[in-house]
């Protein structure tokens, strides 16, 4: 127990305040410097009580300087609102405290206009996953997220659902040949696909983006790691859908989930650092640093974000076209929606910037896809245009436990039985993506009945995910 990692609560108990000095202490503690927990805590106590005596100390100097200059640092920060604005919360009983606290902080930003928290919400960086935030002419890179433009794409084929059973090996082979997974993974030069997105002039006009073009080309049409997937399943329409032109029945469908890969991650990290340098917020809000859209930096990020979104869409297009050609089947319809993005939209008669970090656009009659997990239902939905939710809905079931907790506590045999009972073939994936690590998708859908109508129900049958346990990149 004595070597257990020190956390923020330990330091607060010593008398540290939630400010940049606390951050400096945690950064020092991440290395431990050969000290046991009680020894480290004693050092932190001594620095807090007499920081001047540590100004020449190689390890604790940065903390001492932060403590001495706290007042000066805080006086130079952008001030938050004294009181947070109110916001709508859906499925409040199943949302962890950390996500609510992050949303509370976001609602105090001076640029915040409105907010909402979706029923799949859980804690993230800056804005919680499942958080929706409308701002006045400002964009928050971490309000968009690292995997910019991450999306779902659904192709509905004129094939009977029974084909997934009678030709199981064929469909499994199609997935294996036409998808690629793993953080950092991509295609060799002779395997790469061309796409119009690579001709975007921003790859020449913005030096930072120019250096990412080869990585983008290498990873085009791949799916990364984490919770990204390519899967075949059955899609059941309980009645005719005239808008989509789909008759009542059950069809074979391809569902994919992935984003902008390394391109998006590097754009996010670069512009988040830039935003933090320009927009210095209090410690608890530092990951919500924003860029004015009238500034050169803000406009550049906006263009880069949209390029990453277009690139994410191109990745799905490549996968879906490859699969369609392999199946030699007619595609009846295709639906696509994205999250981890910012949009210019009208709210209460004014233009605002709407950030949806892990939230699905759900404007009136807007189509969306809300998946559950590798072994639970997903849903094709149509938005109701609920203004209180800022025309949004959840982007999935939402995590119930952290990846580390899932790996440590969940049973492989229990997962294997669940998959077997439901006739699901799983290729790859780690225990951190087990269905038990996620919230109950049916409870999530029930909590957002005012936000979307269910059009069809998707049941996964052949699922491929990253096999190396890698995170989204």
N, C-alpha and C positions, 0 to 999 in steps of 0.2 A: 504493500500500500504506500510505502514512503516514497516510491518513485512515480506515483500516479501524477499525471500531468496537472499543472496548476491552471485554473481557468479564471475568467473574469470575476466570478463570484468570490473566489479566494482572495483576490486582490482588493475587491470592494470591502470585504470583511476587515482588511488591514487598515482601511481608511482612504483607499484610492477612489477618485471620482470617475464617472464615465466621461472621460475626455481623452485627448490625444496622449496624455501621459500613460493612461491605462493601455492604450494601443502600443506604446513604446515598450512597456513592461512585458506585454504578451509576446511581442516580437523577440525580445531578449530571451524569454522563457522557452521559445520554440527550439532553442539550441541546448538549453540547460547548462552548458559549460561545465560538465562534470560534477555539478552539485546535486545532492539529494533534494527531495521536495521541501523538507523542513529547513534545510540550509538555504535554499533559494528564497523561501518565504521570509526568512530572517534577513537576508540581504535586501529584499524589496522593502521590508519594514525600515531598515536603516537608511536606505536612500530616501524614502518618503519623509522621514523625520529630519534628515540633514543632507539635502541634495548637494549643497555646496562642497561637501567633503568628497564627493564622487566625480567631480568635474574632470579629474585626470585619470579616472578609472577606465580602462579600455572596454570593459564589458558594460558598465552601467552609466557611462558618460551621457549617452543619448537620452536615457531616462531622466537623469539629473537635470539636463538642459530643458527637457520638456516640462518638468515640475517647476523649475525656476521661471520659465517663460510662459506658463499657462495663461496668466492674465493677459499678457501681450498677444498671445496666439488667439485667444478667444475674442478679443476686442476687434480682430481683423476679419472675423468670420461673417459669412452671410447669415443674417438673423432669420430664424424660423418664426412662424406665427405663434403667438402666445397660446392660443387654443386651436386644436385641430378641427378641421371641417368634418361634418358628419358624412357617412358613406353607407351604402347598402351592403349587407352581408347575407349571403345565401348559404344555407346549411351550417349555420353558426355553431351548432352543437358538435360538429365533427371537424372543426378547424382549430389547430393548435395555437397556443398562446403566442408563440414566436411570430407566426404569420400575422396575427392581429396587431402585435406591437410594431412590426415593420410597416404595416399599412397605416397605423396611427401616425408614425413619423412622416411617411410620405404625404399625408394629408396636412402637414404643417409647412410644407414647402411654400415659399412666397409665390411660386408660379402655379400652384395647384388650383384647379377649378372644380374638379369633381373626382370621385373615386368609387370603386365597388370591389368586393371580394367574392370570388366564385367558390362554389361548394367543394372543389378539389384543392383548395388553397393549402399550401404548406410553406415553410420558411425557405427563403432563398438568399440571394445577395442583393441588398438594396430593396427593391420592390419584391414582395413575396411572389412565389409561383402561384398563379391564379389571381394576381392583382391586376386591376384595371385602373389607370390613372390618366385623367385629362388635364393638360397643362396649357398655359397661355404662351404660345409662340416659343416654347422651349422643349428640347428633346433630351431625354435621360438615357445615355448608352446602357447603363445597367437596369434601366426600366424596360428596355427592349430585351436585354439578355445576351448571353455569349453566343448561343446558337441562333443567330439572326435568321428570321424567316422560316424557322422550323415549321413543318407542315404535314398534313395528312393528304393523301391522294387515293381516290377510289375509282377503279375501273369495273364496270358491270358488263359481264359477257353473256352472250346468248348461248349459254351452255347449261345443261341440267345440273342441279346440285349433286345428283348421284355420281356424276363423273369424278368428283373428288375421292370417292371410295373405289369405284371400279378402275380408275386410272391413276391411283395414288402415286405410284412410282414415277409416272410421266410428269405429274404436276410438281413433285419434289425435285425432279431433274431440271425442270424449267426454272424453278427458284434458284437452284444451285448454280446454274449456268449464267443467270442474268442478274445476279446481285453479288455485292462484295461488302464485307464488313470489317470493322476494327478501327480504332482511333489511329489516325495517321496513314491508314491503308489507302491504296489507290490502284491505278492501272499502269502497266508498262507502256512505253511509247507506242508500240505496235498494236496495243489493245485500245487505245484512247479513242473517244468519240469527239467529233466536231459538233459545235452548237453555236447558234447566233449569239448567245450570251457572251461568248468569249471575244466577240468583235466589239463589245461595248467600248466606247471611246474613253471611258474613265480609266481603263487599264493603261492608257497612254497619258492621260491628262493629270492624274494624281500619282505622284512618285511612289507613295506608300503602297497604293493599289497595284501599280505596275510590277512591283517586286513579288506580288502574290499570284500573278497570272499563271505561271507554270504549275504551281501547287493546285490552283483551281482546275486547270486542264487535267492534271493527274487524277484528281478525286471526282471529276464529273461523272455522275451515275453511280456513285458508291453511297453507302449508308452510315458509315461511322460506327459508334459504339453505344453504350448505355441502353436507353429504352427504345432505340430505333429498331425498326423491323420491316421485313417484307413478308407478307403472308397471304395465302389463299384461304378463303372461307366461303360460307354460304350467306347470301343476303336475302332476307325474307321480307317481301312487301305484302302486308295484310290486305291491301286494297290497291286499286289502280292509282298511279300517280301521273296525272295528266301533264303537269309541268315538266316532268322528266321524260315523259313518253314511255313509262315502264308499266306493263300490265301486272296485275296481282300474280304473285308466284314467288318461287325461290330460285335464285341464280348463283352461278359461280362468280365471285368477285375477287379482285386483287386489291389489297389495302397496304399502303406504304407509309412509313413515318420516318422522316429524317430532315436534316436542315442544310445549312450552308457550309458544313464541314470546316476545314482549317481556314478557309477564306473568311468566313463569318467570325470565327473565334479570334483571329488576329485583328480584324477590324474592330471588334468589340473591345479587346484589351487595349489597343492603341488609343482609341478615342475616349475610353473611360479614364485612362491616365491623363489625357489632355484635359478632359472635363474637370478632373480633380485638381489639376494645376491652376485652372482658370476660375473655377467655382468652388471656393473653399467653404464647405459647410461644417457645422458642428459634428463632433465625433460620431454620434449616433446616426447621422444622416449622410456621412461622407460618401457612401456608395450610391447616393442619389444625385451626385453632382450632375448638373445639367449644362447644356449649351444653348445659347440664344440662336434662334434660326436666322436672325439678321446678321449674325457674325460669320466670318469666313470659316471658322472651325465648325460652327453649327451646320452651315450649308454643306460643307464637305462631308461631314458625318451623314447627313441626310441622304446625299447622293450615294455614298458608300453603302449605307444600310439598304437602300433600294436595289443596288446592284447585287448585294448578298441575297436579298429576297428573290430576285430574278434567277440567280444562280441556283438557289435551293429548289425552285420550281423546275429548272432545267434538269436537275438531277433526277427528280421524279419522272419527268417526261421521258428521259433516256431509259429508265427502268421499265416504265409502262409500255413504251413502244417495243422494247426488246421482248417483253413477255407476250404482248399482243401478237407479234410476228411468230413467236415460238408456238403459240396456241393455234394460230391460223383460224381465229374465231372472230365473229363480229362483236365490236364493242357497242353496247346499247347506250351507254352514257358514262361520263366521267365527271367526278366532283372533286374539288380541291379547296382546302382552306388552310390558312396559316396563322401562327401565333408568334410570340417573340418578335414583335414589330410595332411600329408607330405609324398611325394614319392621320391625315388631316380630315377632320369630320366636323359636321355641324352639331352643336349641342346648345339647346335653349337659344337658338337663333344666332349663335356666334361660332366662328371657326376655332377649334381647339385641336391640340395634338393628343390623340388617344393612344396610350401605351397599353398593349395587351401582352403581359408576360405570362405565358402559359394560360391564355384565355382565347376563346374562339369568337370571331365576329358573328353576331347574331341579330343583325338588322332585319327589318321586315322582309320576309321571304328569302333571306340569304341562306344558302345551303351550307351545311357544316357536317363534320364527321367527329364524333366523340368516342374514342376507343376505350375499352376497359383494361384488359391485360391479355397476356398470352392464352389465358384459359377462361376468360369471361366475355360476355357480350359487348359489342360496340354498337353505336347507333348513327344512322344517317338522319340528320335533323334539318329542320327549317326554322329559321329565326322568327321571333314574334315582334322584334323591334321594341323591347322594353327599355325605356329611357333611364329608369333607375339603375339598371345594370350597365348603362352606357352601351346599349346594344351589344351585349356580350354574354357568353356562356362559358362553361368549363371547357378545358381542352382534353380532359380525360378523367380518370378516376381520382388521381392524385395520390401521392405517397402517404402511406400510413406509418411507415417506419423508415429510418435511414438505410442506406445501402449497407453500411457496416453492421447495423443491428440485424438486418435481414440475413446477412451471411452468417452471423454468429448464432442466430436463434432458430432459423427455419429449417425444416426437415426435407432433405432430398427425396426420401421415400414418400413423404406426403405429397410432394409435387408430382412425382412420377405416377402415383395412384390417381391424382386428379386429372392428369393428362390422359392416362389410359382410359379412365371412366368416360371421358368425353370424346374419345377418339381423335385426340390431337397429336400430331407429330411435331416435335420440337427439335430444331436444328440450332445448336449453339445455345447462348444465353447462360447467365450465372444465377445463383440463388437470389441475388439482389433484385432480380426482375420477376421473382415468383409472384403469383397472384395474391398471395397472403401478405405481401409487402405493400399492397395498395388498398385504398378505401373500397367500400362496397359500391360498385358502379350504379347499382339500382337505387341506392340511397342518394347518391349524387344526382342522378337523373330526376328523382322525386323532388329534390330540393330546388330544381330549376324548371319546374313545370310551367312557370310564368314566362320563361325565357325562350324555350324552344318547343316545337312539336316533333315527335318522333315519326319519321317517314318509313324507315325500314330498320331491321335488326340484323347485325352482322355477327356470325359465329365463326371464330377462327378454327381452321382445320390443319393447315400446314404452316408453321411459323418458323422463320429464320431470324436470328439475332446474332450479335457479336459473341463469339465463343471465348474471348480472352478476358472478359470482365472489364473491358475498357469503358471509360466514361465517354459521354458525347464530346466531340471536339469541333 
